């Protein structure tokens, strides 16, 4: 099957119509239309519903789309291999991990910490969880690193480390002036959460379920940066992984509120695609380096046989164990 046909299908899916796809590909609209018709002729089934305002994929086209993306990526890998170029590894990471932890991991990988073979050419995408999930599902990322949010993970995945969980407030917040804070004292203040389904909401809902029962939770439909600005202006408190706020804590923009009861750490979860060819070695090299850069190696050691050394197929990636105090 001609890869041009598949590229046309993917472009229509991404841009919402044949005209926009043609512009993105640099082809005449008639050429893209012809490629799509040939694709449908090859398959013996329609993949698009054409309308005056654009085109949408049929059910068959939607089923074909992830395979089309995979085939195009494989074609690119073959071209790179034939030209003797380094393997390309497309990595996605949440902003907090990318800024405070990933540079160390990628630098070590680049300098050969993952093994004797030449390091892969790593393309890093930094984005919010929702965008990373969509890109990974669409086949646009080979490996994604995120904080665990207690949602079931399908496919190959592993816990590669843990991060300490901190309760945060502005320096002038009433709770910041206390040596320790009881769960009852927290109930008078709002908890801010960056987005539905994010790690901070999971930490409040699940890890803090008993500790923070009855707390007023405010969902902030925005970014982590917006959440931290509001916290810094005294608008509430939040629970976050320490790496996400390392700079703010270091510079005194936020302070950690000490609780009388411990809060559990959160896992760092990696998940990757199968059938990556030469890139599979790069994936496992990066996983190995990530484990060695674990922010909380003592917690990882406590995880035992079910911890970060295990690469799993479809089991949920649960939160890390209780951090001893």
Protein Blocks (a to p, Z undefined) as FASTA:
>chain_A
ZZklmmmmmmmmmnopaklmmmmnopafklmmmmmmmmmmmnopafbdcdfkbccddfkl
mmmmmmmmmmmmmmmmmmmmmnopacdddddddfklmmmmmmmmmmmmmnopnojbdcdd
dddddddfklmmmmmmnopafbdcdddehiacedjdddfbdcdddddddfklmklmpfbd
cfklmmmpccddfbghiaklmmmmmmmmmmmgoiacddddddfklmmmmmmnopaccddd
fklmmmmmmnopaccdddfbdcddddddddddehkljmlmmmmmmmmmmmmmofblmlmm
mnmmmlmklccfklccdddddddZZ
